[in-house]
Amino acid sequence: MSEQDNLQKADGKEEFIVSKEPVEKENKAIEVKPEKTDSIENSEKAISEIDDPKTDLKTETKTEETNNQENDDEAISEIEESNAEDAEDEGSKDRHVIVKKDYEKMSMEDLADELENLVSKEKAQAIKAHVEEIRSEFKSKFSTLLDEKKEEFLNDGGNEIDFYYSSPLQKRVKDTIKEYRSKITSHYKSIENNLKDNLAERLEIIEEIKGLINIEENINTTYKHFKDLQERWRHAGPIPRDKYNNAWNSYHHHVEIFYDFLHLNRDLRDLDFKHNLEQKLKIIDRAEELAQDDDLNRSFRELQVLHKMWKEELGPVDKVYREEIWKRFKAATKTIHDKRQSYFNDLDKVYEKNLETKQEIIEKIKKLNDGGAKSHSDWQKKIKSLEALRNDFFSAGKVPIKVNEATWSSFKTAVRNFNRKKNAFYKDLKKDQYENLQKKLDLIKIAEDNKDSEDFEVTTALMKKIQSDWKKIGHVPRKNSDKIWNQFKTACNHYFDKLHESKNEANKEEIEAYNDKVKLLEEIKAIELSGKKDADLETVKSYIEKWKALGNVPNDKRYIEGKLNKTLDSYFKSLKLNKTEAELIKFDNKLEVLNNAEDSRHLDNERTFINKKIKEVKSEINQLENNLQFFTNVDESNPLVKEVIDNIQRHKDTLDLWKTKLNKIKELY
């Protein structure tokens, strides 16, 4: 791969998540004692002339520089540890670009879906951290659910030793975890031999580089051989993570010795030094650009690539530039590291704020538990409040890892205490529920004993009463609720179905009467009067008798009587029949309908109505007669007096009519 290609590869296209906590790296090089040759008077001196920042740092003696080295090593260590992990398995690099979602805020269903999605679509070695976080979060949420189900089981009278609960979601997660472990095991088995073979290949290359300084041949041939070995090294493949730094340190150590060997042919060495300097300056420029980038994940990830190129693909530079370029690269690295540390410190502040929020929620749950509640409705309100607080807790975000377990434990304890007090209330309430159960069973017996009764007038009232009583009785045990309700409803429905069938049978005659009256009304409307009052009146009366003979119509069809009266009014007007006589003819027809009705209340209501009208008319007459006393000295021919007198007479005529109607009703009792 060319240097340009490598730089393009390091162009920050991958986003990633890396633990902010630096991991102490293994920094022991494989101890190698180079053989003494005529070309090398002092191998230590040769090493000191090579561009190895680790060697330089080891020779520093000043206290301030030593402290700076420790600070810088923290940044470098973080980079190298991640590169060592990637070097073992190319596929593990994908872990940087697979986004970690806010698993704490996800439901168990969503967690199961996300886990299945990752295991089915991503490389097993790249999702280790994702899988572990999802598994841990699901386990916590399922543990809470399990506690609630256990409380419900015990509250229903179950024995703790008999409690068992399983969930399809739990099985899905377990099966997916099993699939993941199978994939990761299979993967590591497949690369295990390759890692060993690759390590053996790299160690062999190191031995061959060591042997180059003992070969008696043309220096150009030896240099070409050296370049071939470097190319083999670049393509030797991944090696075990724990051997990574040792192998690379040993490799660089012997490369440096070889370059010292090249002092016999400085042209070749200087060409390499020049090339390496140019490429390392490009790397430094890019690192300094990344130090200004606000995308910390991307800049750190690309910085890892740059360090890998610096270490794995480029050799040393001339001593005169060695310290200067390493300081620049190290400074850019530390800037990015410090910015990430600052970011994570700010993130810690967010976590601390989330902790405060969660602690406040826990306190609210504790207060919710204070005093309990005295009724089912009050407990239901508190249960809804608790559910809202639970949702707020899960949505509050992450807390510092050092207090995560304690915070979760406090939350579970507060919820558990609430549930215990709630369950104690409902346990006492069950005594009342069993009493209510017996009351409802008694009502069921009444309903079933009377469901086939045909004494509709008495039984209907009874059935309506027991339905009303049922509603007034409180809750019964949940396991009995649906069963007894269905039993009671079935008995009541059976009776009212029979009642409706009976009414429908009776309604058939009334519907027929209505249809006949519609036809007869059309005939009445078509009557042609002869002009002889008595004959025409008899004709009209004969039709009224036909109308009466047809019988009653359904209550919702009684408007047909009003249509008849409207038609009769037009005939009575043509016959110049006085109002009283016309009203009595229509009233006789109305009485016939009311008297034939099955429900006597209609006739009673008409009588009450007429009595009320008689009282109203009498009151009007008394008021008018009192008003007339104001005109004692006024002649009766006075228009005002005459109007009052006429009005009194009209009211008296109306009173006579109402009294006549009342007498006709009384005759029917």
Stockholm file with secondary structure:
# STOCKHOLM 1.0

chainA/1-669         MSEQDNLQKADGKEEFIVSKEPVEKENKAIEVKPEKTDSIENSEKAISEIDDPKTDLKTETKTEETNNQENDDEAISEIEESNAEDAEDEGSKDRHVIVKKDYEKMSMEDLADELENLVSKEKAQAIKAHVEEIRSEFKSKFSTLLDEKKEEFLNDGGNEIDFYYSSPLQKRVKDTIKEYRSKITSHYKSIENNLKDNLAERLEIIEEIKGLINIEENINTTYKHFKDLQERWRHAGPIPRDKYNNAWNSYHHHVEIFYDFLHLNRDLRDLDFKHNLEQKLKIIDRAEELAQDDDLNRSFRELQVLHKMWKEELGPVDKVYREEIWKRFKAATKTIHDKRQSYFNDLDKVYEKNLETKQEIIEKIKKLNDGGAKSHSDWQKKIKSLEALRNDFFSAGKVPIKVNEATWSSFKTAVRNFNRKKNAFYKDLKKDQYENLQKKLDLIKIAEDNKDSEDFEVTTALMKKIQSDWKKIGHVPRKNSDKIWNQFKTACNHYFDKLHESKNEANKEEIEAYNDKVKLLEEIKAIELSGKKDADLETVKSYIEKWKALGNVPNDKRYIEGKLNKTLDSYFKSLKLNKTEAELIKFDNKLEVLNNAEDSRHLDNERTFINKKIKEVKSEINQLENNLQFFTNVDESNPLVKEVIDNIQRHKDTLDLWKTKLNKIKELY
#=GR chainA/1-669 SS CCHHHHHHHTSSCCCCCCCSSCCCCCCCCCCCCCCCBTTBSCHHHHHHTSCCHHHHHHHCCCHHHHHHHHHHHHHHHHHHHHHHHHHHCGGGGGGGTSCCCCGGGSCHHHHHHHHHHHHHHSCGGGCHHHHHHHHHHHHHHHHHHHHHHHHHHHHTTCCGGGCCCCCHHHHHHHHHHHHHHHHHHHHHHHHHHHHHHHHHHHHHHHHHHHHHTTCCSCHHHHHHHHHHHHHHHHTSCCCCHHHHHHHHHHHHHHHHHHHHHGGGGHHHHHHHHHHHHHHHHHHHHHHHHHTTCSCHHHHHHHHHHHHHHHHHTCCCCCHHHHHHHHHHHHHHHHHHHHHHHHHHHHHHHHHHHHHHHHHHHHHHHHHHHTTCCSSHHHHHHHHHHHHHHHHHHHHSCCCCHHHHHHHHHHHHHHHHHHHHHHHHHHHHHHHHHHHHHHHHHHHHHHHHHHTTCCCHHHHHHHHHHHHHHHHHSCCCCHHHHHHHHHHHHHHHHHHHHHHHHHHHHHHHHHHHHHHHHHHHHHHHHTCCCCSCHHHHHHHHHHHHHHHHHTCCCCGGGTHHHHHHHHHHHHHHHHTTCCHHHHHHHHHHHHHHHHHHSSCTHHHHHHHHHHHHHHHHHHHHHHHHHHHHGGGTTSCTTSHHHHHHHHHHHHHHHHHHHHHHHHHHHHTTC
#=GC SS_cons         CCHHHHHHHTSSCCCCCCCSSCCCCCCCCCCCCCCCBTTBSCHHHHHHTSCCHHHHHHHCCCHHHHHHHHHHHHHHHHHHHHHHHHHHCGGGGGGGTSCCCCGGGSCHHHHHHHHHHHHHHSCGGGCHHHHHHHHHHHHHHHHHHHHHHHHHHHHTTCCGGGCCCCCHHHHHHHHHHHHHHHHHHHHHHHHHHHHHHHHHHHHHHHHHHHHHTTCCSCHHHHHHHHHHHHHHHHTSCCCCHHHHHHHHHHHHHHHHHHHHHGGGGHHHHHHHHHHHHHHHHHHHHHHHHHTTCSCHHHHHHHHHHHHHHHHHTCCCCCHHHHHHHHHHHHHHHHHHHHHHHHHHHHHHHHHHHHHHHHHHHHHHHHHHHTTCCSSHHHHHHHHHHHHHHHHHHHHSCCCCHHHHHHHHHHHHHHHHHHHHHHHHHHHHHHHHHHHHHHHHHHHHHHHHHHTTCCCHHHHHHHHHHHHHHHHHSCCCCHHHHHHHHHHHHHHHHHHHHHHHHHHHHHHHHHHHHHHHHHHHHHHHHTCCCCSCHHHHHHHHHHHHHHHHHTCCCCGGGTHHHHHHHHHHHHHHHHTTCCHHHHHHHHHHHHHHHHHHSSCTHHHHHHHHHHHHHHHHHHHHHHHHHHHHGGGTTSCTTSHHHHHHHHHHHHHHHHHHHHHHHHHHHHTTC
//
